[in-house]
Amino acid sequence: MSDTCGHSKGHLIFSYGTLKRGFPNYNLMQSLIDDNDAVFMGAHVTRNSYPLVCGPNGIPYLINLPGSGHRVTGELYSVSTRGLARVDELEGTIAGHYERLPIQIENQVDLVEAEAYYAHSSFGEELWERNGREGLSEYTEREASGFVRREDRSKDRTFLDEVRFFLSSSSSSAPK
């Protein structure tokens, strides 16, 4: 089992959503790469199935319910401690938006112990239920077209207010 793939910056992060190349928040990863705080390690897939759903503002969430959903496709990055702090800030780990937890991923050669950003446990399972227990195997351009950038979101609600509102709304309006 590999945990470095030969280019370790210290922290292996599995990105499945907006931080992937070509997606709305990739500019952060590109900045980390430019500053020598991250290295792209290639495409990977989760070893186990997990729910991947879109929530309010088209934000993707991986939910820590191994065995549910699908094997999820994403990208592996090796990130420095300084870079990790910037990703944690974007993902709102201190504010209770996401939790960075271990995950096993693989490519055609290696099984890798990495970390991923999961929906916070205070709402993750409810988000899975709200989406009809139907998830994605990959966050694609189709899902990204519904993503609302932070600066374009409602100023009247916090991130967690948006999650609570989404969870309390009718599932018939859930994003597909």
Secondary structure as UniProt FT lines:
FT   TURN            5..6
FT   STRAND          11..15
FT   TURN            18..19
FT   TURN            21..22
FT   TURN            24..25
FT   HELIX           26..34
FT   TURN            35..36
FT   STRAND          38..50
FT   STRAND          52..54
FT   HELIX           56..58
FT   STRAND          60..62
FT   TURN            66..67
FT   STRAND          70..79
FT   HELIX           81..91
FT   TURN            92..96
FT   STRAND          98..106
FT   STRAND          111..119
FT   TURN            121..123
FT   HELIX           124..130
FT   TURN            131..133
FT   HELIX           141..144
FT   TURN            145..146
FT   HELIX           150..152
FT   HELIX           159..168
FT   HELIX           171..173
//
